[in-house]
């Protein structure tokens, strides 16, 4: 199955596969970087093989910003933004080659938010605010599950 995501203003649209091995995982992240980047208490993400990621329009409108100093793993995280409206389209980590980190809320087919892209994992629960109870049904991890920190949160 192929689907799309579009920035807030519509200038950038991406198409990608979420079939088979192309969809790596879906997760909620409570790390402080994701909180700052989204101006929210967590980020709702999914990961795909970046080979399936194609620009439908607006590749010339993409700007990047890379950060290393605050990333928990020390890897470089490059953010790809629409230069018109500022929407974050995806992220690439130097520590996770071949994978694009996408935002569930950017996906155009809203039914996928509740089905295929529903978060399976929740990371950095140690940073989760007390008034948020987490993603229902997701496996909860105290730290960065994707960096090998497999300590489970207490349920």
Secondary structure, 3 states (H helix, E strand, C coil): CEEEEECCCCCCEEEEECCHHHEEEEEEECCHHHHHHHCCCCEEEEEEEHHHCEEEECHHHEEEEEECCCCCCCCCEEEEEECCCCCEEEEEECCCCCEEEEEHHHECCCHHHHCCCCCCEEECHHHCCCCCCCCCCCEEECCCHHHCCCCECCC
